[in-house]
Amino acid sequence: MNAAEIAPQTDTVETKMVWIPGGTFQMGSNDAAFPDSQPMHPVTVDGFWMDEHEVTNAEFAKFVQTTGYVTVAERQLNPADFPGVPAENVVPGSGVFTPTSQAVPLDNPLQWWQYVPGASWRHPQGPESSVKSQPNKPVVQVSYEDAAAYAKWAGKRLPTEAEWEFAAQGGRGQQKYYWGNELKPGGKWMANIYQGNFPDKNTGEDGFIGAAPVKSYPANAYGLYDMDGNVWEWCNDYYRPDYYQMSPAKNPQGPENSFDPDEPGAVKRVQRGGSFLCSDQYCVRYKPGSRGKGEHTSASDNLGFRCVKNKS
């Protein structure tokens, strides 16, 4: 079964949702490190319901069991789509973070990202890994299509980028981090991010190396968990670096199509929140106002999602 065949179900996993009251906030960032988040601008969003945590392995498993859905990473590939690649190498799989053996320059992500045959939501790091003993960890290795299919089945949808950022701020406005202005208030880690020297040494000072079970860190003022770090989250918006220059002030839905000058032919959607691989050393886009992006059929072991629902 593919995404187009998915129908909303009545017997779905009852993920707790919290009410986000809506309002006006400053969206984006004036940080020079985030040119695609400029200019900072006022945005008003209507109220909505949001999953209190990222969709878990157990929740996604019920969706797959009920519908027979096959994720993008699990589907057979057509060798004709990969000219020059031997047919035996054209196999289903996905991107997996692989620490380097020593410190390396941070200018080439292919040093720490590998395409691993057999990597999927069931086996996030490849065939030898499994989520069977990890029901409460966020599901990863899901593409935008996979996330949207789950949301449709659950009678929900993916959040707009504006809804996501409004919810992440928790009514506190712009701060250095979504939880406040201190990295470790009172010496306590507030999110699952990277400690150590990226990409060869993660000290795991925050308690986890890799994704943490949902709700392992404090919730924000709205009662939402892991809006910072843990795993990136898909938003519904197409990605354009210049969208904030033309975005409407009320309930923006994103541009009509995507464009990324780094990869002009790719169709990309917005990702938000950063992941367990982000820190002030590398991947600083876990900070407020910053934006991520991803090709809509791509997946990785640090990328998941959560859902929202309209008031009525």
C-alpha positions in Angstrom: 0.0 0.0 0.0 1.3 3.5 -0.8 0.4 6.9 0.6 -2.4 7.6 -2.0 -4.3 4.5 -0.8 -4.2 5.4 2.9 -7.6 6.2 4.4 -8.2 7.8 7.9 -8.9 5.1 10.5 -11.1 5.2 13.6 -9.1 2.6 15.5 -5.8 4.5 15.7 -3.1 4.9 18.3 -4.3 7.5 20.8 -1.2 9.7 21.1 -1.8 12.4 23.7 -2.2 15.8 22.1 -2.0 19.2 23.7 -3.8 22.3 22.8 -1.6 25.1 21.3 -3.7 28.3 21.8 -2.4 30.2 18.8 -1.3 33.8 18.7 1.2 36.2 17.2 5.0 35.7 17.5 8.3 36.6 15.9 9.3 33.9 13.4 12.7 33.3 12.1 16.1 34.6 13.3 18.4 37.5 12.8 21.5 35.3 13.4 23.9 35.6 10.4 24.4 31.8 10.6 20.9 31.3 9.4 20.4 33.4 6.2 17.3 31.3 5.2 15.6 32.3 8.4 15.7 36.0 7.7 14.1 38.4 8.0 12.6 37.8 11.4 8.9 38.7 11.0 5.6 38.7 12.9 3.3 35.7 12.2 -0.1 34.8 13.6 -1.3 31.3 13.7 -4.7 29.9 14.8 -4.9 27.4 17.6 -4.3 23.7 16.9 -3.7 20.4 18.6 -0.2 18.9 18.5 1.2 15.5 19.5 3.0 15.9 22.9 5.9 13.8 21.6 7.4 12.5 18.4 5.6 9.5 16.8 7.1 6.4 18.3 8.2 3.0 16.9 5.2 1.4 18.5 2.7 3.9 17.0 4.2 3.6 13.6 4.3 -0.2 13.8 0.5 -0.2 14.4 0.0 1.9 11.3 2.1 -0.5 9.2 0.4 -3.5 10.7 -3.0 -2.1 10.0 -2.5 -0.8 6.5 0.4 -2.9 5.1 2.2 0.4 4.2 5.7 0.0 2.9 8.1 3.0 3.6 10.2 4.6 0.8 13.4 3.1 2.3 11.9 -0.4 2.0 10.7 -0.2 -1.6 12.5 -1.9 -4.4 14.5 0.4 -6.6 14.6 0.5 -10.4 18.2 0.1 -11.8 17.1 2.3 -14.7 16.8 5.2 -12.3 20.5 4.8 -11.4 22.5 4.8 -14.6 26.1 3.7 -14.1 25.4 1.9 -10.8 25.7 -1.9 -11.0 22.3 -3.5 -10.6 23.4 -5.5 -7.6 24.1 -2.3 -5.8 20.7 -0.8 -6.4 19.0 -2.1 -3.3 16.7 -0.6 -0.7 18.3 1.2 2.2 18.8 4.6 3.8 21.3 7.1 5.3 23.0 6.2 8.6 25.2 8.3 10.7 28.6 6.5 11.1 31.2 8.1 13.4 34.6 8.6 12.0 37.6 7.0 13.6 39.3 10.3 14.2 38.7 14.1 14.0 38.0 15.2 10.4 37.3 18.6 8.7 33.6 19.4 8.9 33.2 20.3 5.2 32.1 17.0 3.8 29.2 15.2 5.4 29.8 12.1 3.3 32.6 11.4 5.7 30.1 10.4 8.4 26.9 9.6 6.4 26.7 6.2 4.7 24.0 4.6 2.5 23.3 1.4 4.3 21.4 -1.4 2.4 18.6 -2.7 4.5 18.4 0.4 6.8 14.7 1.2 7.4 12.4 2.2 10.2 12.5 -1.4 11.5 16.3 -1.5 11.3 17.4 2.2 11.7 21.2 1.5 11.5 21.0 -1.5 9.1 19.9 -5.1 9.2 21.7 -5.9 12.4 19.8 -3.2 14.3 16.2 -3.5 15.4 13.5 -1.4 17.1 11.7 -4.4 18.7 13.1 -3.5 22.2 12.6 0.3 21.6 8.9 0.9 21.4 9.1 4.4 23.0 11.9 5.7 20.8 10.9 8.1 18.0 10.4 6.3 14.7 13.2 7.3 12.2 14.1 6.5 8.7 10.8 7.9 7.5 10.5 10.1 4.5 8.1 13.0 4.1 5.8 10.7 2.2 5.9 8.2 5.0 5.2 10.8 7.6 2.3 12.3 5.7 0.8 8.8 5.1 0.8 8.1 8.9 -0.7 11.5 9.6 -3.5 10.9 7.1 -4.2 7.5 8.6 -4.3 8.9 12.1 -6.8 11.6 11.1 -4.2 14.3 11.5 -1.7 16.2 9.4 1.9 17.4 9.5 2.4 20.8 11.0 3.2 23.9 9.0 6.6 25.4 9.7 4.9 28.4 11.4 2.8 26.1 13.7 5.9 24.1 14.6 8.0 27.2 15.6 5.1 28.8 17.5 4.7 25.6 19.5 8.4 25.2 20.1 8.7 28.7 21.5 6.2 27.6 24.2 4.9 31.2 24.5 8.3 32.4 25.8 9.4 34.3 22.7 12.8 34.4 21.2 15.6 33.0 23.4 19.0 31.4 22.8 17.5 28.0 23.1 13.9 27.0 23.0 14.0 26.2 26.7 15.8 29.4 27.8 19.1 31.2 27.6 21.3 28.7 29.4 22.5 25.5 27.8 22.3 23.6 31.1 20.2 25.5 33.6 21.1 24.2 37.1 23.5 21.8 35.5 20.7 19.9 33.8 20.6 18.8 30.2 17.3 20.0 28.6 17.6 18.2 25.2 19.2 15.3 23.5 22.1 16.9 21.5 25.7 16.1 20.8 28.5 16.4 23.3 32.1 15.8 22.5 34.0 16.2 19.3 31.9 15.8 16.2 31.8 13.4 14.4 34.3 11.0 16.0 33.5 11.2 19.7 30.1 11.5 21.4 30.6 11.6 25.2 26.9 11.1 25.9 26.9 13.5 28.8 23.1 14.1 28.4 22.5 10.4 29.0 22.1 9.2 25.4 24.1 8.4 22.3 21.6 8.3 19.5 17.9 8.9 19.8 16.3 8.9 23.3 12.9 7.5 24.2 10.3 10.2 23.9 9.7 12.3 27.1 13.2 11.7 28.4 13.7 15.5 28.9 11.5 18.2 30.4 8.5 19.4 28.4 8.1 23.1 27.3 5.4 25.4 28.7 2.8 23.9 26.4 3.6 20.4 27.5 5.5 19.4 24.4 8.5 17.1 24.6 11.7 17.1 22.4 11.0 20.1 20.3 14.7 20.6 20.5 17.1 17.9 19.6 16.5 14.1 19.6 15.3 13.8 16.0 14.5 16.2 13.2 10.8 16.6 12.5 9.2 16.9 9.1 7.0 19.9 8.5 4.4 20.2 5.6 6.0 23.2 4.0 8.0 23.1 0.8 11.5 24.6 1.4 12.7 27.8 -0.2 15.5 29.9 1.4 13.7 33.1 0.4 10.2 32.3 1.6 10.4 34.5 4.7 10.7 37.5 2.4 7.3 36.8 0.9 5.5 34.8 3.6 2.0 36.0 4.6 1.5 37.2 8.1 -1.4 34.9 9.0 -1.3 31.1 8.9 1.4 30.8 6.3 1.3 27.4 4.5 4.7 27.6 2.8 5.6 28.3 -0.8 3.8 26.6 -3.7 6.9 24.7 -4.7 10.4 24.1 -3.5 13.7 25.5 -4.6 17.1 25.0 -3.1 20.0 26.7 -4.9 22.3 24.0 -3.5 20.3 21.3 -5.3 18.0 23.0 -7.8 16.4 19.9 -9.1 15.5 18.4 -5.7 12.0 18.6 -4.2 12.6 19.5 -0.5 10.4 20.0 2.6 11.2 21.8 5.8 12.6 20.0 8.8 12.7 21.5 12.2 14.2 21.0 15.7 17.6 19.5 15.1 18.7 16.1 16.4 21.0 14.2 18.7 23.8 15.1 16.2 23.5 18.9 16.7 25.7 21.0 19.0 27.3 24.4 19.0 30.2 22.8 17.2 28.3 21.4 14.2 24.6 21.5 13.1 23.7 24.5 15.1 20.2 24.4 13.5 18.6 23.1 16.7 18.5 26.7 17.9 15.4 28.8 17.7 14.3 30.2 14.4 16.7 28.0 12.4 15.5 25.8 9.5 16.4 22.4 8.2 15.6 20.9 4.8 15.4 17.5 3.2 14.6 15.9 -0.1 11.1 14.6 0.3 11.9 10.9 -0.4 15.0 10.9 1.8 15.3 9.4 5.3 17.9 9.0 7.9 18.4 7.6 11.4 18.0 11.1 13.0 14.8 12.1 11.3 11.2 11.6 12.5 8.0 13.6 12.9 5.0 14.5 15.0 1.4 15.4 13.9 -1.1 18.2 14.5 -4.8 18.5 14.1 -7.2 21.4 13.6 -9.5 22.5 16.4 -12.7 21.1 14.9 
